[in-house]
Structures are given as C-alpha cells and as structure tokens.
Amino acid sequence: RSSDLVQAKEERLRQYFHQLKKMNISIPANIYRGIRKLLDTYHVPELNKDVLVLVDDDGKLLHSDFTKVPDLKASELEEKLEALKAENRPIADVLKLLIFALCNEENLEHALEVKAKYEADMVVGGYAALINACCRHDNVEEALNLKQEVQRKDEIGRA
C-alpha cells in the first residue's frame, strides 16, 4: 500500500536526520529553511522538528522558523528534558527545542525560568530565541541581559 510506503520513507528520513545528529553534523539556518520547504511541499512537515535539531548554534533562526514546526509541544519536551537529565545524558538539543516551543507559545516567563534552571546547558540558538521573544514582548532590558550573558559564555569558551 502506498500509505505504508510513505510511512516507511518518512521513518527512514527521520532515522537519517537522527544519524546526522549523532555524527555531530550541523546545518546553517538557511539550509534548514530549504529542507523545511521541501518537507512542506511533500506534505511531511512533522519531520521539521527532526531537522531543527541539526541547525548549528550560530544559525540565525527566525521566529518563523520555529512557528512552522508542528507538534513542538513544550510539555512533552520538558518531560523529555527531565528524563534525559535524570539519566545524565546530553540535554542541549532538547533544551533548545523547549526554549523554541515556549517562545512560540509566547510563554516567555516560563522560557526564562527554564533557561535559569538549565543555564549550563544553554546554547546560542536558545538564547537567540529568548532575545527575539523578549523584543516581541518589549522587554528590552532582559534582551540586553541575555545578549551580555551569551557574550560572557562566548568569552569563557574561548579562554
């Protein structure tokens, strides 16, 4: 049946994206947008979240980049984050997706709480989403604080 074939190919793509992530392969934001458009064209937008984790931390993601990712549920991501943390596994990718989801839901206050709780695991992409959300909510002071925080982390990382 054609629906079984489509599901099999969709799963194969999902596995491929996860394999790329395990190999530490990342993509620029503009490449992500191109892949997202292709996935939308072929009516498989649910794979967008599997590609989003491949975007490099220097990628200039826009608010629209994570508003177009279906099924990016903050509550589910938060549970997954807690489970990974409990197992002492890396959480940076899920943390970034959670921050994106919370910002997408316009839940800035909770996004900032999550950032504070997992600050050591925050990556640039998460900060970018928070800064963007702060600006949309006219919270310029917090946006500047976040920018300074990223700069300090960057300086420490270079030392």
C-alpha angles and dihedrals in degrees: 000000000000094000090056090050092050091049091049092051091046091053090047090054091047090052090048092053091049090049090053089051092051088052089055091243114156134184134211118254093250091057089049089054091052092049090046090054091050092049090049091048090053091045097245102114090147087079091063092088089055090055095042092068088060094063109113118242091247090056114122099230117186127213088252090058092069099032088066094057108099122213094021093146115181094207093055092045091050091053091048090049092052091048093050091047091050089052091049090240127143113280105178096104095047090043090054091049091048091052089048091050094048091048089047089053088049089240095140096156093057091042089056091048090052090048091052092048095049099028094136090060097044117123130200093260091059091049090049091054091048093048090049091050092047090054092049088052093047090245096139095158093057091045090055091046090053091048091052090048091054090049091051091049089048092051091048090048091054095048 
